[in-house]
């Protein structure tokens, strides 16, 4: 999250959730924007942490959609 936050020109702790970063970024970023900035491994880890089934997710965007739907 720190690297994503840096792109949005805000500070963040590594333990902050994407929702928290998006909230603090305000109009500069939506949750989708924050999730789109994550790498595949980070998206997979986030899915696992939240209990989101990754089955059928071929592309990073598929993982983003699954996270947004959860």
N, C-alpha and C positions, 0 to 999 in steps of 0.2 A: 504494500500500500504506500510505502514511502516514495517509491519511484513514480507511481501514478500521481500522488499528491504533488510531487515536484513539477510534473508536467502541467498541473492545474495551478501552479504557483501558490500552493498552501502547504503548511507543514502537517505531518501526520506521524503517528507512532506505528511501528510495524504490526501491532496487535489490533489496530482499528479496523472495523468492518468497512466494506465498500459503501454501505448505506451511510455510515458516519462521515466518510470522506465526501460523498456526494452532497450530504446535507450541509457540511461546512463550506463546500465549494459554492453553494448557492446556485445562482443562475448560470454560473460558468460550466456546470456539469450535471448531467442526469445520472441516475444509477446505471443506465445502459452505457453511457459514455465512460464511466469509471470501469465497468466490467469489460468493455471493449479494449481498454488499455492494458488489461492483464494478459500475461502470457498463458499458453495452454496449460502448463504445469500448475500455475497458480489457480486457474479456473477449475482444474480437476481437484486440487486440494480443497478448494472452497466448496465444491459439490460434495466431496466426501465429508467435510466438517458439518455440512447442513443436511446430510442424508439424502441428497438429490441423486436419483438414479441416472448414471451417465450413459446407459445403454442406448445405442443408436446415434450417439453424438459423434459425427464424423469431423465436423469443422469446429473451430473455436466459437463461431457464432451459434452453433447448436448448443454448446454448453452455456453460453450467455442466455439463450432463450429458456433453457431448463431452469437456470437460476432465477430468472425473472418470473417464471411461472410458479416457482415454489413459495 
